[in-house]
Amino acid sequence: MTGLLDTPIRLWITGATSGIGYAVAQALSDRGHQLIITGRREDPLNTIAARAPDRVTVARGDTTTPADLERIRAHFDDPRPLQMAILNAGTCEYLDVADFRSSVIEANIQTNVIGTSRCVEAVLPSLRAARARGLPAQLVIVSSSAWWFPFGRAEGYGASKAALTYFAHALRADLAAEGIGVTVVSPGFVKTPLTDRNDFPMPFLISVDDAARRIVRGLERSQTEIQFPKRFTWILKAISALPQVVIDRMAASMARSQSKDQETHS
């Protein structure tokens, strides 16, 4: 089966200033694709563009800001259609239940869910234009494997990723009739500036370059679900199939252990 990335295409990547988005942008640029890259900081975007200035367009902006997205949309108009959008921009803020603040929940939802949905609204007309020309088109939404288990302190982050995955799956059903595919990427722990702030053990941690290779390989194979590393995602899926009372006990035990570790290191 011919994959969408078998020949060079135009695509848009958000959250390209660091971590997974930065590494995926570099990998796809090196493969000859024409990129529009978005993020809030211009210097990292310019670094990517310098590798292939004829194929990489910098479109700086905040994906939660409608005015920024309206400005970014101007880059989508081109004789060569936009065929893929990799919506990767996201955040991770943890909640201290002893000082419960709904603003932490809001911050995760605002960036990870609302920001992504605004990106979909911005890019769908371009993907539909590609389909009107008989070309394949794909939305790629970067979620997380975290929502498969109720990790302590992750009320906001996990809830946002659960919502994002449901959103993507429902969108896949609605867009199927138009021939626009939707791929969900569910990484485990990846060493990025975000995870560098974590103060707890991260099993099966992989490098950002490894994550980018897995994502690009999955997209080249036209996978609708890209989940890695397998050892971690299989464990989480197996645990999620247990009775809820067992999951609750495991989660509570892990939360208590984590709290003791924090007290020890404080």
C-alpha positions in Angstrom: 0.0 0.0 0.0 1.3 3.4 -0.9 1.9 5.6 2.1 1.3 9.4 2.3 4.9 10.1 3.0 6.3 7.9 0.2 6.8 11.1 -1.9 7.5 14.6 -0.6 4.4 16.5 0.5 3.6 19.8 2.2 2.7 19.5 5.9 2.2 21.6 9.1 3.8 20.8 12.5 2.9 22.5 15.7 4.9 22.5 18.9 8.1 22.4 16.8 10.3 24.5 19.0 11.4 21.6 21.3 11.0 17.9 22.1 9.1 15.6 19.9 7.9 18.3 17.5 11.4 19.6 16.9 12.8 16.1 16.3 10.0 15.1 14.0 10.3 18.4 12.0 14.0 17.7 11.5 13.4 14.1 10.5 10.7 15.0 7.9 12.8 18.0 6.6 15.7 15.6 6.0 13.4 13.3 4.1 12.7 16.1 1.6 9.2 17.2 2.7 8.1 20.8 2.6 7.3 22.0 6.1 5.4 24.8 7.8 6.6 24.8 11.4 4.9 26.5 14.3 5.8 27.3 17.9 6.0 30.2 20.3 9.8 30.7 20.1 11.3 31.8 16.8 15.0 30.9 17.4 14.4 27.1 17.4 12.2 27.3 14.4 14.8 29.3 12.5 17.4 26.6 13.4 15.2 24.0 11.7 14.6 26.2 8.7 18.3 26.9 8.3 18.8 23.2 7.5 16.6 23.5 4.4 15.5 27.1 3.8 13.9 26.2 0.5 11.6 23.7 2.1 10.9 25.0 5.6 8.6 27.9 6.4 8.6 29.4 9.9 5.1 30.4 11.1 5.6 31.4 14.7 2.5 31.6 16.9 0.5 30.3 19.9 -1.9 27.6 19.0 -4.3 28.6 21.7 -4.6 32.1 20.2 -7.2 32.5 17.4 -5.4 35.6 16.0 -2.1 33.8 15.7 -3.8 30.8 14.0 -5.5 33.2 11.5 -2.1 34.6 10.7 -0.6 31.1 10.3 -3.4 30.0 8.0 -2.0 32.4 5.4 1.0 30.0 4.9 -1.4 27.2 4.0 -2.4 28.9 0.7 0.0 27.7 -2.0 -0.4 26.1 -5.4 1.0 22.9 -3.7 -1.7 21.6 -1.3 -1.2 21.0 2.4 -1.7 17.2 2.9 -0.8 16.6 6.5 -1.0 18.4 9.9 0.9 17.1 12.9 -0.7 18.7 15.9 1.9 18.2 18.6 1.8 21.4 20.7 1.0 20.6 24.3 1.8 21.2 27.9 2.0 19.2 31.2 1.2 20.7 34.5 0.9 18.6 37.6 -1.6 19.1 40.5 -0.7 19.2 44.2 -3.9 17.9 45.7 -3.0 19.5 49.1 -3.3 22.8 47.3 -6.0 22.0 44.7 -6.2 24.6 42.0 -8.7 24.3 39.1 -6.4 26.6 37.1 -4.0 23.7 36.7 -6.8 21.6 35.1 -7.7 24.6 32.9 -4.2 25.2 31.7 -3.8 21.6 30.6 -7.2 21.6 28.8 -6.6 25.0 27.2 -3.4 24.0 25.5 -3.9 20.3 24.9 -7.5 20.2 23.9 -8.7 23.7 23.0 -5.5 24.6 21.2 -5.6 21.4 19.2 -9.2 21.8 18.3 -8.5 25.3 17.1 -5.7 24.0 14.9 -8.1 21.4 13.4 -10.5 24.3 12.6 -7.7 26.2 11.0 -6.3 23.4 8.8 -9.4 21.4 7.8 -10.2 23.6 4.8 -6.7 23.0 3.4 -6.9 19.3 3.9 -10.3 19.3 2.2 -8.8 21.2 -0.7 -6.2 18.4 -1.1 -8.9 15.8 -1.1 -10.9 17.8 -3.7 -7.8 17.4 -6.0 -7.8 13.6 -5.4 -4.8 13.7 -3.0 -4.6 11.9 0.4 -4.8 14.0 3.5 -4.1 13.2 7.2 -4.5 14.7 10.6 -2.0 13.5 13.2 -2.8 14.3 16.8 -0.2 13.7 19.5 -1.8 12.5 22.7 -0.2 10.4 25.4 -0.4 6.9 26.9 -0.8 8.5 30.4 -4.5 8.5 30.4 -4.7 4.7 30.4 -3.9 4.8 34.2 -4.9 7.3 36.9 -1.5 8.5 37.9 -1.4 10.7 41.0 -1.0 14.5 40.4 -1.9 14.0 36.7 -5.6 14.9 37.1 -5.2 17.8 34.7 -2.7 16.3 32.2 -4.3 12.9 32.1 -7.8 14.3 31.7 -6.7 16.5 28.9 -5.1 13.6 27.0 -8.1 11.4 27.5 -10.3 14.1 26.1 -7.8 14.6 23.2 -7.8 10.9 22.3 -11.6 10.7 22.4 -11.8 13.9 20.3 -9.4 12.3 17.7 -11.3 9.0 17.5 -14.6 10.8 17.1 -13.1 13.0 14.5 -11.8 9.9 12.7 -15.3 8.6 12.4 -16.7 11.9 11.2 -14.0 12.5 8.6 -14.0 9.0 7.2 -16.6 9.8 4.6 -14.4 12.6 3.3 -11.3 10.4 3.1 -9.3 12.4 5.6 -7.4 10.1 7.9 -6.8 10.7 11.6 -3.7 9.2 13.4 -3.4 9.2 17.2 0.2 9.2 18.6 0.4 7.9 22.2 4.0 8.1 23.5 5.2 6.9 26.8 7.9 8.7 28.6 10.2 10.6 26.2 13.1 12.7 27.4 12.1 16.3 26.6 12.3 19.6 28.3 8.8 18.9 29.7 9.8 15.5 31.2 13.1 16.8 32.5 11.0 18.6 35.1 9.5 15.4 36.4 10.5 14.4 40.0 9.5 10.8 39.8 10.8 7.6 38.1 9.9 7.3 34.4 10.0 3.7 33.3 11.1 2.8 29.7 12.2 6.4 29.1 13.3 6.8 25.5 15.2 9.6 23.7 13.4 12.2 21.6 15.2 11.1 18.5 14.0 7.5 19.1 10.4 8.8 19.5 10.7 10.8 16.3 11.9 7.7 14.4 8.9 5.7 15.7 6.4 8.4 14.7 7.8 8.9 11.3 8.0 5.2 10.7 4.4 4.8 11.8 3.2 7.6 9.5 5.2 6.1 6.6 3.3 2.8 7.2 -0.1 4.7 7.3 -0.8 3.6 10.9 -3.9 5.1 12.5 -2.5 4.4 16.0 1.1 4.9 16.9 1.9 3.8 20.5 5.4 3.4 22.0 7.4 2.0 23.7 5.4 -1.2 23.4 6.6 -2.7 26.7 5.1 0.3 28.5 1.9 0.7 26.5 1.2 -3.0 26.8 1.6 -2.9 30.6 -0.7 0.1 30.8 -3.3 -1.5 28.6 -3.2 -4.7 30.6 -3.6 -2.8 33.9 -6.5 -0.8 32.5 -8.4 -4.1 31.8 -8.3 -5.0 35.6 -11.3 -4.4 37.8 -11.5 -0.8 38.8 -11.1 -1.5 42.5 -7.7 -3.1 41.8 -6.7 -0.1 39.6 -7.8 2.3 42.4 -5.7 0.5 45.0 -2.6 0.5 42.7 -3.0 4.2 41.9 -3.5 5.1 45.6 -0.4 3.1 46.6 1.7 4.7 43.9 0.5 8.2 45.0 1.4 7.5 48.6 4.9 6.2 47.6 5.4 9.2 45.4 4.4 11.6 48.2 7.0 9.9 50.6 9.7 10.2 48.0 9.0 13.9 47.6 9.1 14.4 51.4 12.5 12.6 51.5 14.0 14.7 48.8 12.6 18.0 50.0 
